[in-house]
Amino acid sequence: MPGVASLRNRFSTLLLPTPQSTPKPLPRNDHLTSHSEPNILAPSPPITVRRPPPPPPPPHRSALFDSGDDTLDHPSSNSSRYSPFSDDESESSLPPAIIPHTLHGSHYRGHSDSISSSSSSISSISPPYKPHPRPSLTVPPPPPPRRTGNENSRESSASSTPTPHSPPPLPSRRPTPEDIPDAILPPPSLPARHSINIGTSSPTDFIADRKPLGSSKLPPPPTRTIAPGDKLPPARRTHTPSSDEESGADEGGDDPRMLLPDASRASRRPPTLRTPKMHVPAYAAHVVVAGTRVLVATHHHLRCFDLARHADVPIWVGDTKEMGVRDAKVTALEFRAGSAGGVVWAGTKEGHLIELDMDSGEVTGSKFGAHAGVVTHIFRHRKAMVSVDDSGKVLVFEPSAASGSEVPSLTYPPRVCRIADKHEFVKLLGGLLWTSVRNDTNGSVPIVRIYDIFTPGNPVRTASVVPNTTHHVGAVTSGTLLQSHAGFVYLGHEGGFISIWSLATGPECTDVVKVSASDVLSLEGVGMRLWAGGRTGVICAYDVSFRPWVVTNAWNAHSGLPVMRIFVDPWSIEREEKLSVVSVGRDEQMRFWDGLLGIDWIGNELLKREREFSTFRTINVLVVSWNVDAAKPEALTDDSANLTFLNDALTSVSPAPDIISFGFQELIDLESRKMAAKTVLLGGKKKGEEGKISEKVTSSYKRWHDRLVREVRALAEGYTVIHTESLVGLFTCMFVKNSERAALKDVAITTIKRGMGGRYGNKGGIVARCVIGDSSICFINCHLAAGQHHVRQRNADVTAMLEEKSVFPSSDAIEESLAYVGGGDGSMVLDHEIVFLNGDLNYRIDQRRDAVISSIHSGDLEALHTHDQLLKEMKHNRGFRLRSFHEGPLTFCPTYKYDRRSNEFDTSEKKRVPAWCDRVLWRSRDSERVKLLHYRRYEANVSDHRPVSAAFAMTVKSVRLDAWAKEKAIVEEDWLGTLVELLADARKFYVEQALI
């Protein structure tokens, strides 16, 4: 070991006094400490160390970086407070400070480690400083006070927990031989950096200048500030669990789609009344409708139509120039109170109000300059008329008591009110004027102001939307009242929300409901349903008496373009004996709908009488599902359960099944990155010479296809393959008896990707359909998101597949329209009368592994049913899309996860909890049409899953068209009696709301 003198000569060139320096982080493999490091080479007696003056309080930090932790602001704290990397939890005082030295990082580390390994004196180092340009002189540093005690005591002190009077020990570090050369040369000068005064700096400043060190997987601790000129730290990446990871909480918050109303039973049949071909500009046009009369105003042009005579040709055309108002542009229209739709008021951009006769188009009254700004809205309420301009001026026109008139007139002076200007939304609801101004501040909720303009003093109430959701509730776009819930107001918002306001208390917002993934642009209460239009051109009718809400109707109203406005024509009740609803879309077309949804009422009644015009017969269906875990069919050997598995499944139904559906998952190794890359890059291309999928991939499907064909051919009956499809591990192969082949029609098959946000098919489904007689059948083979806690992701996968638009091409044949339900045309999954769903659904058991295995060994499977995620979702989650599906009793042991070629549950490091991942479910419009024959599992052990099968006796129908036409005529006659009652209730509601 070299002597003290030689070591002093060797290190003397490195130890330099620097009055000022900037902290610089020292890379370390372990935690950093911030105490001063004494010089073990200093001679005795020790030199007294002068302490620096106490540092001033740290400068004020931005609240953006203030985490509320005050421990970094006290210079008297221990070493753990000097550095966020320290693991010292003791309450020690500040160690003696020494004059800081400028050290070269690599040399310093090398010698420090060497000295630490050869000496028993262990001490802490000072906080890391940024280097300063070297001076020309080299002066040895002053030594620290000499320690007392022998070597053994010092070693014991180094290995023990630090006391309040001793600094914490240095962590052990691996010495680096190459960092200790025989001759140490002065390192090159470093560029000048920003320096701080050590005497006036605080530990907070040192910590603030630290940068993340090391290559650990854990992210570095947060820093409060970033020094000028420093690079921003890289964005932290959250740990993404593997597809089969069993630990970790469910990712993210509630998926927006999980909050949507249940649309599984929605009718897609459009309730069309009439489709006139009249051009209605999307933004410039304003429309009012009274019975068969329609007035359309576009800028200075006015056109009046009579739908009872010539729907495409106007009965009169007007211009504001002919009305004595030159270059005036119409910006608002409304029927005058008490006119029964015979007189209309028009507001203009210049602030004028004009009264027109609907029959002749003549001007019967006017008030020029009534407003100083643009007239944005005109409303009627009881015997009064209300006009609003963009500056917040409100004029209330009421009948004059002096004249004895019962209707408002433009010749009498109105009452003036004031509201907030630049309003985004204004509507008169329940005698109150509801307004809202757009607020684009991030994270803010809309502010709604409610004015009582018919009460002296015009009291106003300001309220905000209840922020009871993690998603941003956008600006108010529309509002309405609902006949079935007259005490509430419903406001539509951007972002797909509807807020509910109670009129009895305040009014105040009581709830917010997510109804759509896109904006709610238009909203109208129609009878017992709440109609909403969005950006996709679809109008949805909601039954709000359930939680979550139920979508009873949803149809494409405006060819995929936004629905700008929906409103009810209350005068159609008396004039046409209908409740007409009008919608205007971005397609610049006006549509008229039956507000009472009579066509659905008739369709539902016909279903109740189906036995009067249909004949029925029963066929057998066999569904086999198995996650093969990339096993080849040649692996079904070495065990009787493997050898006889396919034959046992095919012969499990007696008589032989008429339809056989094999649904396999993970036919290829999904964990193989090479295989996944080939599938992603080549799977979307056409299967030609250039876009051929890997032979290894296609050969896996072909092997199983050939094996299944051989097994089915061994049966006595003849079968034909009607469907074969694959999707990144998923494989569907369907057979039908030759005797049923002639009755089969409208055959189709497709795939739905759900992996990687719908771009990758490692998760998703293969959807096949066929029509037998007049019954439509759909088969889904799916593989849902994995993970013990990823229930929401699995629910979202199910929702996406069941509600995917245009899965299949729509059916054009007239006779096949009777095969589909809910007014559908067969393009969606739920258009089919019967749906079978099988696959690796990945729903797990929420219980400890040892408890699950104990219940399995004791045969107490019912105890596990209460913890099964799928059963819990079907029972408690009203928004769960599989809630309308059925499943047979789980009388067999969980099918996941086993060690291959054994009957032992997972003994790997993860030790996954056993679960019923492999399931078979079904859904039928009439529950009596599908009867479960068996639901069982098999003991083939070449995979980590066990295969399952389910057999069904399914009833299919054939419709006699002549008998169907007779029953339909009877039902339509019954509808006329129901119509009278519904119209009477609707008229009563609109009278109470002072609209007619």
C-alpha angles and dihedrals in degrees: 000000000000118000127253093255094054092048090050091053092047096052100034093092092058102051110081130163112237118183092198130028141147121243115254124190116243115217110237134171091223139034120312124235129197106210124118116265115225120222108248090194095063117116123238140286096061121240117240111247121221115222118225118243115271111276120249118250112284118263119267112276128212116262087234089073099032107109095177095251108132096182091092093059099064117082091195094067122109129263095282087063092053092058131026087212096062119108094197110123098174123113101241127160125245110286120233113282123226134193107286119246131213107234133177108240102228096041092045093053093046095052094040091055092046093050092045091054094049101040133058095212105102121185140157124262127234122257112287114264131198112250122256128206108279121252119226096248126073116209124179114243120250111264122242123245112291114258121232127222134058128284094267092056091050092050090049090050091051094053097044131078112279117257125219088263098049130060119243116267125258113257115249114265133191111250116237110215095196090058091065107067122180093244119033114210123199108265120237117274116268122228116268115268137189108283133198132204107263092202093060100034124105132214087252090064091052092050092046091058096049119111129206111278135194133027099261119144090235114089116246119258116269121269125215100218140011119225117240111271095019119128118251113258115254118264111268115244117219116227110263112209120224121257091262100036113140101196134069134060124281110286119252130344129293112324109240092233091056089065094054122109119265109270098171093109098035119134115232095194110119111234092221121182101171139336110213117188102230124139113238114179109227101232107011098050128087121194138195125180131196113175107302095346117097126183118196120188120192115178104303096344124094126190127185121200132192108208092193092064117018112002093180100043121063118233090217138006124206140184130204089230089064089051092062095259110108119211092354117154121210112234103166139029134187138156115253117250114260095019098099089226096309099109127045133195119217127197122201139208090250093058098258125141119211130185118213135187111233095212099051106015092233121148109248098175144357144186111198117204093011088145130033092216141032115313101232102173142018122191137179126214124175104311096340135089124209127199125189131192132198094257093063098258114142124193119198114200115196132172113278113246090204094058095041091228120152095206131064118255135201090223094070122074113259129222113257125223132175129223134167114294129233091037118180096198130028128168138151108233125170093348092305127106109232117199136172134183121211114253114193095184109129112256095006123133123226117269115221123198119198118199125195096209094170093060121080110259092026096243114211132202123200118204138163133220113267106255094217094138134072090225126082114260107217133215121304112264105168145358141197149163125244125221094216092049104034094165094066139069120213120209123193119218140192110261093050099282133135119199121207120216126193115221092197094064115044095303093277136165111259103174146001121214127195108222106159143024089229134045124299100230100171134023134184135167109229117182108301095343136077111226119205131181125201143180095280094065093248122131115207126196114208130201101214096187091086130065113251095029118251123230105223096174135017124169139160103255104169109027096266095309125119120282102232100185142006123188139160125239102217092183090065088074092070101026099046104011089239137103101236121198119194126204129186120198143185087261084076092239132123119222130194120210136187104250092199093054093228095169091061092047089054092046093051092049091051090054089057089056096044094121089062094068106021139074121213139206135173128240130179123240127194121197120189121188128184138159098215095188092224092305117154122231088243087067092071092099142094093056135061092229090057095044096050100034099104094040091048091052094048093048095045091094125068120225095031115269118265092209124032120191121188114193116184130179132201094018086160129041105272090187091062107099092196092054092045092051092052091049094048096045098042104023095081095050127090113271096246130122093286098037100041114143117238112289088227089059097046093043091060091057092043093052092054092042092054092046093051092048091052092049093048093047088058089068119095094240122071119245137190127210107238101168135031122164138151135196121182096308098341116109130181124187120175130190131191130192114259088234090061096042094092092054091052119101143153092039116181140155133188143158135242119203120211104163119104093009094313095312099098129051100212084104122032138068148276111228122198130176141183139170121230112190102320097329121099119212128192127193122198122192108187144170113204132199114296129223134092094254103032096102094134092053091052091048090051091051090053092048093050093052097045095045099037109134119234098004089156131023111268118258114249099184113106095215092054093059087082090059095064128069136217094034090292128147097215096264094113130056095241092052087081123092094223126028126187118195123189138158146085097321090174095215107154140201115263098220140091116282096238091050092050094049090047091054091048093051091047092048093239097136094150089068088063095051092075089057098044109116096215094050091047092051092049091050104040108021108079090186094055109120094214091056090101092052126093133218134192121246115284098236095149129077121267113284098215141101119011135154109253116264092011143081093232121112117240110310095174123114093273094052094199120212113255113250145169094251096152111071143162119208135172140197128199132180087224111036090208091064095073124051122183113233099180142344114195147140133233131222102233102141106190090102135048087245129064118229121243134195137193128195125202140190102220125193116216127187139216117205123221101215097204093053089045092055092052093051091047091056090053093050093049090055090052089052092061091063092049090047093061092055094047093049091051091054092047093050091051090054095051091048090053089051089052093238096123 
